[in-house]
Amino acid sequence: MSGKGAPGLSVEDVENCGELRVAVVAAQWHETVMDGLVAGALRAARELGTGEPTLLRVPGSFELPVAAGVLARSGYDAVVALGVVIRGGTPHFDYVCQGVTQGLTQVSVETGVPVGFGVLTCDDEQQALDRAGLAGSSEDKGHEAVTAAVATAAALRKAAV
């Protein structure tokens, strides 16, 4: 299981978490999986007290980096990217996964804005469903991505004080 060794992230002890502006950019491919990821992300934002994040939908995972970059440069304290890429019979999977990962990393490093990585890269649809935060799922990667991004933004804000 990929969740082994995951840290117990919390921002409860960080002040002014509610002042953080959060944006979520989500792909549209694989509607059921994406509905679960988005629901988990929005739930995490409410639980963390950041308020309702801006939600932007893009066609697919490959479009996530450009949208995340625009949002990161628009004054958001944290951006979360949600998507799913399922392996097929061609190298397309490898190219998309690599491009998305490198693009989101570049956005975060160049802007200094944490980008939560909620992009599922799965061998089959069942693996995606298991991680989507749906009833019966073993993991909730949308929730985890928001928690990680907000925790990082809060830590950076605290360090700058």
C-alpha positions as CSV (number, residue, x, y, z in Angstrom):
1,M,0.0,0.0,0.0
2,S,1.4,3.4,-0.9
3,G,0.2,5.0,2.3
4,K,2.8,3.2,4.4
5,G,5.2,5.6,6.1
6,A,3.0,8.7,5.5
7,P,3.4,11.5,8.0
8,G,0.5,12.5,10.2
9,L,0.1,16.0,8.8
10,S,-1.5,18.7,10.9
11,V,-1.7,22.5,10.8
12,E,-3.8,22.8,14.0
13,D,-0.9,24.4,15.9
14,V,-0.3,27.0,13.2
15,E,-1.9,30.4,13.7
16,N,-3.7,32.3,10.9
17,C,-4.4,29.2,8.8
18,G,-7.7,30.8,7.9
19,E,-5.9,33.7,6.3
20,L,-4.3,31.4,3.7
21,R,-5.7,31.7,0.2
22,V,-6.0,28.2,-1.4
23,A,-6.8,27.3,-5.0
24,V,-7.6,23.8,-6.4
25,V,-7.1,23.0,-10.0
26,A,-8.6,19.7,-11.1
27,A,-8.7,17.7,-14.4
28,Q,-11.9,16.5,-15.8
29,W,-10.9,13.0,-17.1
30,H,-12.2,10.0,-15.1
31,E,-15.2,11.8,-13.6
32,T,-15.9,9.4,-10.8
33,V,-12.3,9.5,-9.5
34,M,-12.1,13.2,-9.9
35,D,-15.4,13.8,-8.1
36,G,-13.9,11.9,-5.1
37,L,-10.6,13.8,-5.3
38,V,-12.3,17.2,-5.5
39,A,-14.7,16.4,-2.6
40,G,-11.8,15.3,-0.4
41,A,-9.9,18.5,-1.3
42,L,-12.8,20.8,-0.5
43,R,-13.5,18.9,2.8
44,A,-9.8,19.3,3.8
45,A,-10.0,23.0,3.2
46,R,-13.1,23.3,5.4
47,E,-11.5,21.2,8.1
48,L,-8.3,23.3,8.1
49,G,-10.3,26.5,8.3
50,T,-9.0,28.0,5.1
51,G,-12.5,28.7,3.8
52,E,-13.8,27.6,0.4
53,P,-10.9,27.4,-2.1
54,T,-11.1,28.7,-5.6
55,L,-11.8,25.7,-7.8
56,L,-10.7,25.7,-11.5
57,R,-11.4,22.8,-13.8
58,V,-9.1,22.0,-16.8
59,P,-9.5,19.3,-19.5
60,G,-6.8,16.9,-18.3
61,S,-3.8,16.4,-16.2
62,F,-1.4,17.7,-18.8
63,E,-3.1,21.2,-18.4
64,L,-2.6,21.3,-14.6
65,P,0.9,22.9,-14.6
66,V,-0.1,25.9,-16.7
67,A,-3.2,26.5,-14.6
68,A,-1.3,26.0,-11.3
69,G,1.3,28.5,-12.5
70,V,-1.2,31.2,-13.2
71,L,-2.9,30.6,-9.9
72,A,0.4,30.6,-8.0
73,R,1.3,33.9,-9.5
74,S,-2.1,35.4,-8.7
75,G,-1.6,35.7,-5.0
76,Y,-2.7,32.3,-3.7
77,D,-0.7,30.9,-0.7
78,A,-1.2,27.3,-1.8
79,V,-2.3,25.6,-5.0
80,V,-3.4,22.0,-5.2
81,A,-3.4,20.0,-8.5
82,L,-5.7,17.1,-8.8
83,G,-5.7,14.6,-11.7
84,V,-5.5,11.0,-12.7
85,V,-3.5,9.3,-15.4
86,I,-4.1,5.6,-16.0
87,R,-1.6,3.4,-17.7
88,G,-2.5,2.2,-21.2
89,G,-0.8,0.3,-23.9
90,T,1.4,3.1,-25.2
91,P,4.2,5.3,-23.7
92,H,1.6,8.2,-23.5
93,F,1.3,7.4,-19.7
94,D,5.0,8.0,-19.1
95,Y,5.1,11.2,-21.0
96,V,2.1,12.7,-19.4
97,C,3.1,11.7,-15.9
98,Q,6.6,13.0,-16.3
99,G,5.4,16.3,-17.9
100,V,2.9,16.9,-15.2
101,T,5.3,16.1,-12.3
102,Q,8.1,18.3,-13.7
103,G,5.7,21.1,-14.6
104,L,4.1,21.2,-11.1
105,T,7.5,21.0,-9.4
106,Q,8.7,23.9,-11.6
107,V,5.7,26.0,-10.7
108,S,6.3,25.5,-7.0
109,V,10.1,26.2,-7.1
110,E,9.8,29.2,-9.3
111,T,6.9,30.9,-7.5
112,G,7.7,29.8,-3.9
113,V,4.1,28.7,-3.6
114,P,3.5,25.2,-2.3
115,V,1.8,23.0,-4.9
116,G,-0.1,20.0,-3.4
117,F,0.4,17.0,-5.7
118,G,-2.9,15.1,-5.9
119,V,-2.2,13.5,-9.3
120,L,-2.9,9.8,-9.3
121,T,-0.6,7.8,-11.6
122,C,-2.1,4.3,-11.6
123,D,-1.8,1.1,-13.5
124,D,-5.6,0.6,-13.6
125,E,-8.9,2.2,-12.7
126,Q,-9.3,0.2,-9.5
127,Q,-6.0,1.7,-8.1
128,A,-7.4,5.2,-8.8
129,L,-10.7,4.4,-7.2
130,D,-8.9,3.0,-4.1
131,R,-7.1,6.4,-3.7
132,A,-10.0,8.8,-4.6
133,G,-11.6,9.2,-1.2
134,L,-14.8,7.5,-2.3
135,A,-16.9,5.2,-0.1
136,G,-14.8,2.0,0.1
137,S,-11.5,3.8,-0.9
138,S,-8.5,3.0,1.2
139,E,-7.0,6.5,0.7
140,D,-8.1,10.1,0.2
141,K,-5.4,11.7,-2.0
142,G,-7.5,14.9,-2.6
143,H,-7.6,15.5,1.2
144,E,-4.0,14.7,1.6
145,A,-2.9,17.0,-1.2
146,V,-4.7,20.0,0.4
147,T,-3.4,19.2,3.9
148,A,0.2,18.9,2.6
149,A,0.0,22.2,0.6
150,V,-1.6,24.1,3.5
151,A,0.8,22.7,6.1
152,T,3.7,23.8,3.9
153,A,2.2,27.3,3.3
154,A,1.6,27.7,7.0
155,A,5.1,26.5,7.9
156,L,6.6,29.0,5.4
157,R,4.4,31.8,6.8
158,K,5.5,30.9,10.3
159,A,9.2,30.8,9.3
160,A,8.9,34.3,7.7
161,V,7.7,35.9,10.9
